[in-house]
Amino acid sequence: MTYQAAFLALADPTRRQVFEELGRGPRSVGVIAAGMPVSRPAVSQHLGVLKKAGLVSQRAEGTRRVYYIDPKGLAAIRIWLDQFWDEALLAFQAEIEKKDVTE
C-alpha cells in the first residue's frame, strides 16, 4: 500500500484511536470496542479501512478475529518520512560544518 492510503485511513480520529489501541498489542473487535465511544460494528468498519490501507492484519483465534498492526504497512509511511529526516540531518550537518569553519 501507499503512504497516501495509510494517511487517509489515519485521518479519521476514531481510526487513529483504534490504531493506537492496537499499538498496545493485538486485540479483538470486542476488546477494542469496549474502550471506545462507538459501537462494535463501527469498530469493525474502521478496522476494515485500516486493513485495506495495509496498516492492520488479522488472524483467527478460535471463533474470533484478532487484529494487530502490520509492520509492512507502516513501512510505506516510514519510507516517506525518512526522506525528510535525511534532508533535515544533511541540513543540520551543513550548519554545524559552517559554524566549525567560522570559529
C-alpha positions in Angstrom: 0.0 0.0 0.0 1.0 3.6 -0.4 1.7 6.2 2.3 -1.3 8.2 1.0 -3.7 5.3 1.7 -2.2 5.0 5.2 -2.5 8.7 5.9 -6.1 8.8 4.6 -7.0 5.9 6.8 -5.4 7.6 9.8 -7.0 11.0 9.1 -10.1 9.9 11.0 -9.8 10.4 14.7 -11.7 7.2 15.6 -9.5 5.1 13.3 -6.4 6.7 14.9 -7.8 5.7 18.3 -8.4 2.1 17.1 -4.9 2.1 15.6 -3.4 3.4 18.9 -5.2 0.7 20.8 -3.6 -1.9 18.6 -0.3 -0.3 19.4 -0.7 -1.8 22.9 -1.0 -5.2 21.3 -3.3 -7.5 19.3 -7.0 -7.1 20.2 -10.3 -8.5 19.2 -13.1 -6.2 17.9 -14.9 -6.6 21.2 -11.9 -5.6 23.3 -11.3 -2.6 21.1 -15.0 -1.5 21.1 -15.2 -1.8 24.9 -12.9 1.2 25.3 -14.4 3.3 22.6 -17.4 5.6 22.3 -18.6 3.9 19.1 -20.4 0.6 18.5 -18.7 -2.7 17.8 -20.0 -2.7 14.2 -18.4 0.8 13.8 -15.1 -0.5 15.1 -15.3 -3.4 12.6 -15.8 -0.9 9.8 -12.8 1.2 10.9 -10.7 -1.9 11.2 -11.7 -2.8 7.6 -10.5 0.6 6.4 -7.2 0.2 8.3 -6.8 -3.3 6.9 -7.5 -2.1 3.3 -4.8 0.6 3.8 -2.4 -2.2 4.8 -2.0 -0.9 8.4 -3.5 -3.8 10.2 -3.9 -7.5 9.7 -6.0 -10.2 11.4 -5.6 -13.7 12.5 -8.2 -16.2 13.7 -8.1 -17.3 17.3 -10.9 -19.8 17.8 -14.2 -18.1 16.7 -12.9 -14.6 16.9 -10.6 -12.5 14.8 -7.7 -10.7 16.5 -6.3 -7.6 14.8 -2.7 -6.3 15.0 -0.6 -3.6 13.4 1.1 -4.8 10.3 4.7 -3.7 10.2 4.8 -3.9 6.4 2.0 -1.3 6.3 4.0 1.0 8.4 7.0 0.7 6.1 5.4 2.9 3.4 4.9 5.7 6.0 8.4 5.2 7.3 10.0 5.4 3.9 8.1 8.6 3.1 9.1 10.2 6.4 12.7 9.1 6.1 13.2 11.3 3.1 12.5 14.3 5.2 14.6 13.1 8.1 17.6 12.5 5.8 17.2 16.1 4.4 17.0 17.5 7.9 20.1 15.7 9.0 22.0 16.9 6.0 21.0 20.5 6.6 21.9 20.1 10.3 25.3 18.7 9.3 25.9 21.5 6.8 25.1 24.1 9.5 27.4 22.5 12.0 30.2 22.4 9.5 29.6 26.0 8.5 30.0 27.0 12.2 33.2 24.9 12.6 34.8 26.8 9.7 33.9 30.3 11.1 35.1 29.6 14.6 
